[in-house]
């Protein structure tokens, strides 16, 4: 979490692409990270969403 905080001090353009399927994020560290930065699944749709987020 500290690393993400430092990154966010330098840019507002941040998105996390997670290779773990989104169904498995609940109750994991992915759920915690998703509260800190926008998180998307690492698939074509998620990549498009992440690009749209940082534009």
Buried (B, 14 or more C-beta within 10 A) or exposed (E): EEEEEEEEEEEEEBBBEBEEEBEEBEEEEBEEBBEBBEBBBBBEEBBEBBEEEEE
